[in-house]
Amino acid sequence: MTNTITLNQFHDLLSDAYAVCVNDTLYFVGYDTDDNPYIADNDGQDYVDLSTVDGDIEVYKNYVTFWIGGEAMQMLFLDIKKPV
């Protein structure tokens, strides 16, 4: 069963995330000067503005799917912890 969420609900989910995996690539979550979330790779080169999501945001058991600029995105939230 698939649930859809609003862009604001998606942004709320991201507020607790430090890093995500999108289409098998590691990205770090950040916020621009207007508090819009984005993801970028470690060098800040591969930048994706997450306020530009097209259509439905679908929530599955282990991931979220959405579209940006016609490209399908599959996002896994990562639980990264400080080493003991």
Secondary structure in CASP SS format (residue, H / E / C, confidence):
PFRMAT SS
TARGET T0000
AUTHOR 0000-0000-0000
METHOD secondary structure of the structure
MODEL  1
M C 1.00
T C 1.00
N E 1.00
T E 1.00
I E 1.00
T C 1.00
L H 1.00
N H 1.00
Q H 1.00
F H 1.00
H H 1.00
D H 1.00
L H 1.00
L H 1.00
S C 1.00
D C 1.00
A C 1.00
Y C 1.00
A E 1.00
V E 1.00
C E 1.00
V E 1.00
N C 1.00
D C 1.00
T E 1.00
L E 1.00
Y E 1.00
F E 1.00
V E 1.00
G E 1.00
Y E 1.00
D C 1.00
T C 1.00
D C 1.00
D C 1.00
N C 1.00
P E 1.00
Y E 1.00
I E 1.00
A E 1.00
D C 1.00
N C 1.00
D C 1.00
G C 1.00
Q C 1.00
D C 1.00
Y C 1.00
V E 1.00
D E 1.00
L C 1.00
S C 1.00
T C 1.00
V C 1.00
D E 1.00
G E 1.00
D E 1.00
I E 1.00
E E 1.00
V E 1.00
Y C 1.00
K C 1.00
N C 1.00
Y C 1.00
V E 1.00
T E 1.00
F E 1.00
W E 1.00
I E 1.00
G C 1.00
G C 1.00
E E 1.00
A E 1.00
M E 1.00
Q E 1.00
M E 1.00
L E 1.00
F E 1.00
L E 1.00
D C 1.00
I C 1.00
K C 1.00
K C 1.00
P C 1.00
V C 1.00
END
